[in-house]
Amino acid sequence: MGQKRKLRADRIRERVGRWLRVKPRTVDQRALLKQARAVTLLAAVIARLAPFIGIKWVSGSNSMEAKSFINLTENIGQPDMNAVPLWVRIMHYNQPDGAIGGTLGLHYFGFADLEYAAGSLDLTTVMSHAYSTSETLLRSGQPLPEDTIKVEGQSNVFKVSYKEEGGIFVPHAVAYISPSSGKKSWWKW
């Protein structure tokens, strides 16, 4: 009798484990957005019920103090509220030839994270562009085309190219955004 109970408990544990796993077999951005919203709503409820000092995403890519999280999730239950800004983090790194900016978190939703070339834009513009581009990607479900793009408020045209080997901030594919000269590059012999 004890052996049957153990086998039944193992089967239940296995079924529940399968149900709780969140790694999708194919990338369905809409489902991932709903899942992020549901997890954020649950965390917001728990944050209001249990005392805690902060919140950290499992990957460690994002963390914030409790008071900030509670304030940011104040209206998260509204139908049009977006949980993604809590999941996508804007990163920057200063180096001698300028700051490098990028995102960390778009890959959770099936997109390449963004990385901006060193010194191509000031940090405020990078942050603004990265957030608005992330929002556009997630709402449209379409990746950035490997082409040139315009950045609002900038006279330069920027080129998007994909780097499969990753970038400064992430070890997986990034959409690399760099200034475009508008001219073709020719090999010099």
Phi, psi and omega per residue, in radians:
M1 nan -0.718 3.140
G2 -1.113 -0.622 3.139
Q3 -1.171 -0.727 3.123
K4 -1.101 -0.732 -3.140
R5 -1.108 -0.710 3.120
K6 -1.128 -0.758 3.107
L7 -1.097 -0.740 3.118
R8 -1.098 -0.761 3.121
A9 -1.102 -0.690 3.100
D10 -1.104 -0.733 3.117
R11 -1.117 -0.745 3.124
I12 -1.105 -0.779 3.132
R13 -1.047 -0.725 3.135
E14 -1.122 -0.776 3.130
R15 -1.118 -0.800 3.125
V16 -1.109 -0.720 3.103
G17 -1.045 -0.742 3.091
R18 -1.108 -0.701 -3.123
W19 -1.174 -0.637 -3.087
L20 -1.396 -0.379 3.130
R21 -1.080 2.393 -3.059
V22 -1.934 0.072 -3.131
K23 -1.388 1.981 -3.128
P24 -1.318 2.669 3.092
R25 -1.326 -0.654 3.049
T26 -2.166 2.781 -3.098
V27 -1.491 2.040 3.074
D28 -2.131 1.682 -3.046
Q29 -0.985 -0.718 -3.118
R30 -1.079 -0.755 3.124
A31 -1.147 -0.692 3.126
L32 -1.147 -0.664 3.089
L33 -1.133 -0.732 3.106
K34 -1.110 -0.715 -3.140
Q35 -1.132 -0.744 3.117
A36 -1.090 -0.719 3.125
R37 -1.117 -0.763 -3.135
A38 -1.112 -0.766 3.126
V39 -1.116 -0.717 3.135
T40 -1.147 -0.735 3.097
L41 -1.065 -0.774 3.127
L42 -1.089 -0.791 3.126
A43 -1.101 -0.646 3.127
A44 -1.134 -0.691 3.103
V45 -1.136 -0.851 -3.130
I46 -1.063 -0.688 -3.135
A47 -1.056 -0.542 -3.128
R48 -1.478 -0.295 -3.099
L49 -1.733 -0.548 -3.051
A50 -2.074 2.427 3.100
P51 -1.251 2.350 3.088
F52 -2.673 2.862 -3.098
I53 -1.742 -0.351 -3.130
G54 -3.036 3.108 3.121
I55 -2.302 2.477 -3.120
K56 -2.369 2.294 3.083
W57 -1.246 2.637 -3.031
V58 -0.951 -0.719 -3.101
S59 -1.268 -0.210 -3.092
G60 1.380 0.118 -3.090
S61 -1.294 -0.312 -3.101
N62 -2.567 2.528 3.052
S63 -2.714 2.702 3.081
M64 -2.749 2.769 -3.140
E65 -1.265 2.736 -3.050
A66 -0.984 -0.849 -3.087
K67 -1.051 -0.730 3.121
S68 -1.119 -0.763 3.139
F69 -1.085 -0.781 3.138
I70 -1.080 -0.756 3.116
N71 -1.118 -0.756 -3.111
L72 -1.208 -0.421 -3.109
T73 -1.776 0.252 -3.096
E74 -0.965 -0.730 -3.116
N75 -1.928 0.352 -3.035
I76 -1.112 -0.343 3.124
G77 -1.342 -0.192 3.118
Q78 -1.191 2.487 -3.075
P79 -1.007 -0.570 -3.074
D80 -1.665 0.056 -3.134
M81 -1.302 2.486 -3.075
N82 -1.914 2.225 3.138
A83 -1.549 -0.205 -3.020
V84 -1.024 -0.703 3.129
P85 -0.984 -0.400 3.077
L86 -1.361 -0.343 -3.083
W87 -1.742 -0.430 -3.111
V88 -1.850 2.148 -3.085
R89 -1.888 2.450 3.075
I90 -1.669 2.227 -3.094
M91 -1.991 2.680 2.981
H92 -2.586 2.694 -3.124
Y93 -2.486 2.193 3.120
N94 -1.557 2.359 3.045
Q95 -2.444 2.948 -3.027
P96 -0.930 -0.654 -3.105
D97 -1.598 0.246 3.071
G98 2.174 2.993 -3.118
A99 -1.419 2.540 3.010
I100 -1.848 2.346 3.119
G101 -2.141 2.821 3.104
G102 -3.110 3.111 3.119
T103 -1.923 2.783 3.030
L104 -2.437 1.935 3.129
G105 2.381 -0.348 3.119
L106 -1.096 -0.500 -3.137
H107 -1.093 -0.427 3.083
Y108 -1.115 -0.386 -3.092
F109 -1.889 0.264 3.054
G110 1.518 0.238 3.133
F111 -1.995 2.765 2.999
A112 -1.280 2.438 3.033
D113 -1.193 2.765 -3.126
L114 -1.638 2.542 3.010
E115 -2.448 2.280 -3.115
Y116 -1.798 2.375 -3.127
A117 -1.038 2.603 -3.129
A118 -0.983 2.236 3.042
G119 1.238 0.114 -3.086
S120 -1.296 -0.529 -3.123
L121 -2.534 2.741 3.050
D122 -1.311 2.800 -3.026
L123 -1.042 -0.702 3.136
T124 -1.077 -0.741 3.121
T125 -1.167 -0.727 3.110
V126 -1.029 -0.835 -3.115
M127 -1.067 -0.824 -3.128
S128 -1.084 -0.814 -3.122
H129 -1.161 -0.726 -3.125
A130 -1.097 -0.764 3.117
Y131 -1.144 -0.806 -3.107
S132 -1.202 -0.646 3.098
T133 -1.160 -0.720 3.095
S134 -1.036 -0.800 3.134
E135 -1.051 -0.790 3.141
T136 -1.095 -0.795 3.129
L137 -1.019 -0.819 -3.061
L138 -1.234 -0.588 3.110
R139 -1.302 -0.659 -3.081
S140 -1.471 -0.518 -3.072
G141 1.357 0.108 -3.103
Q142 -1.904 2.395 3.096
P143 -1.281 2.862 3.043
L144 -1.126 2.389 3.093
P145 -1.261 2.563 3.096
E146 -1.394 1.503 -2.969
D147 -2.810 -2.826 3.069
T148 -1.721 2.608 3.123
I149 -2.329 2.770 3.078
K150 -1.817 2.398 3.070
V151 -1.860 2.169 -3.082
E152 -0.941 2.316 3.117
G153 1.463 0.025 -3.123
Q154 -2.028 2.449 3.129
S155 -1.466 -0.427 -3.134
N156 -1.286 2.695 3.017
V157 -1.741 2.497 -3.118
F158 -2.006 2.617 -3.100
K159 -1.884 2.403 3.075
V160 -1.891 2.192 3.037
S161 -2.373 2.623 -3.090
Y162 -1.753 2.339 3.087
K163 -1.985 1.843 -3.095
E164 -1.150 -0.508 -3.063
E165 -1.364 -0.071 3.104
G166 1.749 -3.086 -3.087
G167 -2.340 -2.709 -3.115
I168 -1.147 -0.721 -2.998
F169 -1.707 -0.433 -3.038
V170 -2.313 2.570 -3.127
P171 -1.546 0.174 -3.138
H172 -2.132 -3.126 -3.032
A173 -0.921 2.448 3.058
V174 -2.255 2.635 2.955
A175 -1.591 1.906 -3.054
Y176 -1.563 2.130 -3.079
I177 -1.923 2.064 -3.094
S178 -2.393 2.772 3.121
P179 -1.085 2.459 3.108
S180 -1.833 2.303 -3.137
S181 -1.345 -0.265 -3.101
G182 1.422 -0.061 3.130
K183 -1.989 2.717 3.055
K184 -1.327 2.506 3.080
S185 -1.560 2.228 3.117
W186 -1.947 2.528 3.084
W187 -1.152 2.427 3.051
K188 -1.805 2.294 3.140
W189 -1.662 nan nan
